[in-house]
């Protein structure tokens, strides 16, 4: 079973990767229409158009880094380099440990850094500027931030010594779960809490999109919720107290492409509350 999964992700066609991205957005788009967390009064397609544009720029940047990531992975395997290469373990355990480490280094760490380094935070503000968080928000990243994340993905590959099948598996899971925890869906509280013990649930991530700190600087997890618990960055603010946007921005311009692209370079945009 595990070997079949490895083989699939080792040779996953680009078409399948595209279907995972588009299929996830389509699925959660439909679900959030029937079971919304917040009843937004907005033009859903207009809102989605900007976020999908940012998704496209992210895809292009990821493709630009793809060859480097492949080379990095091949080099680690050929030279037995990286944390995963230090120990012999069953393949199922290798897969679990690998996903955990990739998530810690390639997602949680860069997310935390973006919130702590002011000039990087200004790029990440574009993601937080969305005042109507839904499944399309998942890949709303300024092109500059997409570069940061691609670089850390490559660092994660090198540090972990991750084979390409593991990289492809991680990225596929990451895409779908990010769409899931950004989706404007209301789950029963008991189910959201149960999910939150292992992976980032929708309510957990919505706290991260609150308009002010300390909530904004919490719940950094991408796939797994363990890292926020271990590093004490978790926040349990009730979902009915959450308001989206950033109080240092003009939130009326959250759908203006020009304004959003210029945020990192606008000296009038403050980095502190």
N, C-alpha and C positions, 0 to 999 in steps of 0.2 A: 504493500500500500504506500508506504513512505517513499519507496524507490520509484513508484509510478508518479508520485507528486513531484519528486526531484526531476525526473525526466521531462515532465510537462513544462516546468518552469525553466529548465535548462534550455528548452527550444521553443518557448512560448512565442507564437507569431505576433507581429506588431498589430495585426487585425484584432487578435484576442485582447491585447492590452487596451486598444482603443474601445473595444466593446465593454470591457470592464469599467472604464471611465464613463463612457456614455450611458451604459446600462445602469450604473449606480446612481448617476444623477437623475435619470428618467424614473427609476424605481422610487427613490426617496421623494422626488418631486410630486409623484402621484400620491404617495402615502401622506405627505404633509398637507396635501390639499384636502384630504378627508379627516385627518386627525391632527389639526394644527395645535401647537403649543400656544402661540399668540395669534390672534386674529388681526393680521396686518391690513391696513388700508393703503395698499400700494399697487402699482402696476407690475404684476409679477414678471411679465416678459421683459419689460423695460429694465427692471432691476436685474434680471438674469443676464441681459445682454452685456453689461459692463463686466460682470463677474466672469462670464464665459470668455470675453476678450482677454482678461487677465489669465484665464486658464490656458488659452491658446499660446500666449507669450511664455507661460511656464513650460508648456510642452516643447516649444522650440528650444528653450534654454536647456531643458533636460536632454533633448536629442543632441545638442551641441556638446554636452558633457558625457554622453553615453560611451563613446569610444574610450575616453580616459578612464571611466569606471570599469569597463571591460578589461582594459590593459592592467589596471590596478589589481583587479580580482585575479587575473591569470598570473600576475607576478607573485602575489601572496601564496597561491597554491603551488607554483613551481618552486618557490623558495621556502615553503613551510613557515611562512611569516604570519604573525597575528595570534590573538588570544585563542581563537578556536583551533589553531594548529598545535597548541601546547599540550593538549591532552587527547587521549584516545577515548571515545565515548560512543555509545549506540547512536545510530543515525537519527532516531527520534529525539534523543536528548540533544544532539548536535543542532537539530532544527530549532528546538525550543530555546536553547541558550543563545543560538545565533539571532533569532528574532528579537529576543530581549535585549541583547547587546546592540544590535542595529538600531533599535528604537531608542535606547539610552543615548548613544553617541550621535546618531544621524538625525534625531528628531528632538528629543527632550533637551539635549545640551544646547543646540543652536537656538532653540526657542527661548530658553532661559537667557542665553547670552544676548539675544536681540532685545530683550526687555531691560537688560542691565547696561548695555553700551549705547549711549545716547544717539550717536549717528546711525547705528543700525536700527534702533528703535523707530527712527523717523521713517525708514523704509517699511518697517512692520506695521506702522500706524495705518497704512492703507488697508490692511486686513481687518483691523479693529474699527475702521471708519464706517463699516457697513451698519446702518441703523435698522436693517431688516434681515437679520441673520437667518439664512435658510441653507439648503443643501448646496446651492451654487456658490455660497461664501467659502466653501472648503478650499478652493484653489484661487481665491482672490488674493494674489500676491503681486506686489510691485516687482517688475523685472529684476531690480537690484536684489530684492529679497530672494527671488528664485535662484539667483547666482549663489548667494550665501548658502542656501539649503543644498544646492547641488554640490558645492565644495565640501560641505560636511557629510554628505552622502558618500563622497569619495574617501574622506577621512575615515568614516565608519568602516568602509570596506577594507582599508589598509590596516586599521587597528584590530579589527575582528579577524582578518584573514578569511573573508567571506567568499565562497564560490558563487558564480553567477546565478545558479538556480536559487540560492538563498536570497540574493539581492532582488531578483525578479519576484520572488514570493513575497518578500517584505514590502516592496513597492506596491504590489497589487493589493495586498491586505490593507496597507496604509491608505491608499486612495479610497477604497470602499468605506473603511471605518471613519475616515475624515468626513466623507459625505454623510455618513450616518450620524456622527455626533454634532455636526453643524445643522442637520435637518431640523426644520421647524415642526417637530412632532412631539406629541404628548404621550408618553408612556405611563402606565400605572406606576405610582411612586415606588411600590415594592419591587417592580421589575427593574426600574431605572437604578434603584439602590443595589439590587443583586448584581446587575451587569457591572456597576461601578466598582465592585470588588476586584475585578480582573481587567476590564478594558474601560476606556473613557466613555462614559454614557452621555447621552444628549444633555441632560441637566447639568452634569459636571462641567461640560465644556461651555455651556451657556454662561456659567459664572465667570469664566475667563473673559467673556465679551462684555462684561458690565462696564458702564461708562466711567467708573472711577476706581482708584486703588482703595484697598489692597486686593480687591477681587481680580482686577486686571492682571496683577502680578501673581497669579496662582493658577493651579490646574493646567500646567504646561504640557501634560502628556499628549501623545499622539495616538498610540494604540493602547499601551498598557498603563493602568493607573498606579502600578506599584511604585514608580519613580517619584510621583508626587507625595506618596505616603512616606517613602524612605527619606526623602530630602525635605520633608515638612513644608511643601509648597501647596498643600491641598487646602481648599476653602469650601465650606458647606453652606454658603448663603442660600436661603430658600429661593426657588426659581421665581416666585411671584414678586420678588424684590428687584429683579434684574431689569436694567434698562440698557439698550445697546447704543453704541457710538463711543466717542471720546470727548470729554468736556474741555479739551484744549483745541478742538477743531470746530470749524463751522459745519455742523452735522447736516445742514441743508444742502451741502455740496457733496454728499456721499455717492451720488451717481454722476458726478462731473468728471470725465476722464482727464481733462486738463488739470483740474485742481488736484486730483488724486496723484497723478504722475509727478506733480511739482512739490508735493508735501516734503520729501526728503531734502529739497533744495531751498525751501521757503524759510527764511530766517525769522519770519514772524510767527511761525509755528513753534510753540513751546514744547519742550520735552518733559517738563515737570508740571504737576498739577498745582 
